[in-house]
Amino acid sequence: MDIGAYKLSEYIPAKPLVGNLEVCFTDGEQRHTETCGQLKCGDILKFPFARTDFQPSSVEIKESKVLVAADKATETKRVVELTLQSTFDYQPGDTIGILPTNKLEQVESMLNRLELLDQADTTCHLKLVFNCANKNAKLPAHIPATTTPREILTHCLSLNFAPQKQLLSALAGFTSDEKERCFLSCLSSKQATEYYQSLILEQGLLFIDILELCVNCRPPLAFLAEHLPRLLPRPYSIANSPLEAGNRELRVIYSLLSLKPGVTTSMLEAATQESSPEHIKKVVIYPRISNLFRYTERDVGRNQILIAVGTGLAPFLGFLAHKEELLKQQPQQASGQSWLYIGAKTQEAVLKREKIMAWQESSLLERLRMCYSRGESPSYVQQMLEEDCKDLVEFLMKSETVLYICADGAKISRSIASGLCRCLQKAMHLTEDEASQLLNTLRKQGKYREDVWL
């Protein structure tokens, strides 16, 4: 790409971000990689929605299985199931956080760019610059007090994010190349909104891509530590029953984008493809705080309406497996009904379809409906719900029925909610406002539960 083509004759750069920190090295003191790995999981750092009774720990990847093969023709993503070692108790519907790491080649490239290869593993710390002009400046909480450049770039900072205009303007001050400076300054300006829209928001250029285009740009490590976003853990639903492996294992499911896979999925792919027999494949995880979106022994006698789109089926595989195991243990126990609605791109894209069909055959599932967006009508879940309108609303309004929705996207979840509102309108002769209010009431009562992945 020719960055010279993205230049205006007149523009006013955005106000640049200012650095308030500096990096101080401890001469000669080096930290081994293993120590760094332990440090990032220590109690000095906080992790989003983490249970207080467990710290993040490194666990073994025991198995990796492809559930759905990628298909460009139908835009179907590759879907993989991982079996992980478990060190904590859990219930179906619970989630874990997986701590990602940036790609080794990206980290090495950044260290080289910042001329820090010789100090990559030298102990350092951040501190506020003397006479810091910004009285509100403070040390970033997601970077350990004692660390190394390699640890900061590997575990702490996101390198794959859409850069804001103030950051682009600041980067212009860190390059010696006039062409790069003009490109970055112009791209940050209000006058070049069309360029920013095209390159960043539509084509999806990320911070790391911008640096690859501007090879002479060398922002200081302290500036990056202060202004780059945190590399956040990625949440995943547990997709099995703890009774299947006595809490010793858990399974998670992820999908892989073909063009620009996410940081965590890229890391998981690299870990599972390690071919050395002596190498134990591992990943760092922690259990997240539980909420109402779960299935426990107390739910066996209740009814469930399960609505899943794409990999949103993952937690419901755990729900149904748990119900099956509990009924095996107590075959005389009264069981509620389970209805499952699945939306996928094709029949082949339905996760564990054969297992789901077997659950229907055994009457573990009283109702099973599937639709495919690349097939005949109904193409979408909300259309199936409206076809079952009368039965669905009657079943939902029973006191012992709970409806669960899991979808990979807020837009999909809103479409399903709109479909349910239309069902309530039609079956109960309500106005649109009355149906919407009733749906909100069901949410407050815990009868309508969502788990939406963005």
Disulfide bonds with the S-S distance in Angstrom:
none
